[in-house]
Amino acid sequence: MRKVLLAAKRRVGQVSNKYIVKDCKIGKNTKIWHFVNLYGCELGDNCAVGSYVEIQKGATIGNNVIISSHSFICSLVTIEDDVFIGHGVMTINDLYPPSQKRTGSSKEWEKTLIRKGATIGSNATLLPVIVGKNSVVAAGSVVTTDVPDNCIVAGNPAKIIKKL
C-alpha cells in the first residue's frame, strides 16, 4: 500500500474519498497524507501534512513545516518556516463562537502567528496569540497569551517554565 499521496501540486482542486484539496497553493516537495482537507490555504516547500488534518481558507504555512495528524489550522493562522506542529493541535480564531453565525461576519475573528522554529506539542490548544521564535509549547498546554521568543511554556493556561 502506498503511504504518501502523489505530489500535492497535481491535486490542487481535486476531491476524492481520500482528501480534499481546493483552491490551494502548495509548494514543491510538500507531502500530504490521506484524509486531509485543505481549502483556500497556502503551504510552502518541503512541508508534511499528516492524516486527518484540516487547514482552512486564509491560513498560510511556511517552508519546512510539519503538521502532524489530527491537527486543525483555522483561518487567520500564519505558521512561519521550520515549525513543528504535534498531533491533535487545535488553533482557535473565534473567541466568542459562533460569531460568524451570530453577526453574519468574521470581523470578530483574530489572528494567530507561530514564528520561525517554534515547536507545538501534541494536543496543545492555541487561542489567537503569537508564539515566539524557537519557543516550545508543551503537550496539552492551553495558550491564552503571547509566548515570547526562546522559551518553553506549559500548563492551562500556559506559563513560562524555562527560557532557552
C-alpha angles and dihedrals in degrees: 000000000000112000101196127047122239119281108302096231090066091057103052106134094013125131123194140151088268104048146352119224113171131167094346134145108220124185131226120288093010112149123209120190128211126295096024126146116208122168132164093349137120126230124187131220125299096014128146123210116192129218120289095020122143122200114184135214114290097023115131122203121191130215126298094016123152118204110186126215125293094020126139121212109186132200116292094031118131119191115190127211126302097018125149118210113192128216119298097008113164126202122196127201100170115069094179105038137227089028095142092052091044097045103023089235140082092218091113091059118107134210131250123204123193107192129219118296097009123146121212114196125225118285094011117148119213120198116196099305144126115251107203129235115287092359125143126221109201120233114277095016123144109216111204100158135039117285116222122230119278103014142109121237128189141169141039104317093020116242131184109268099169141009116222 
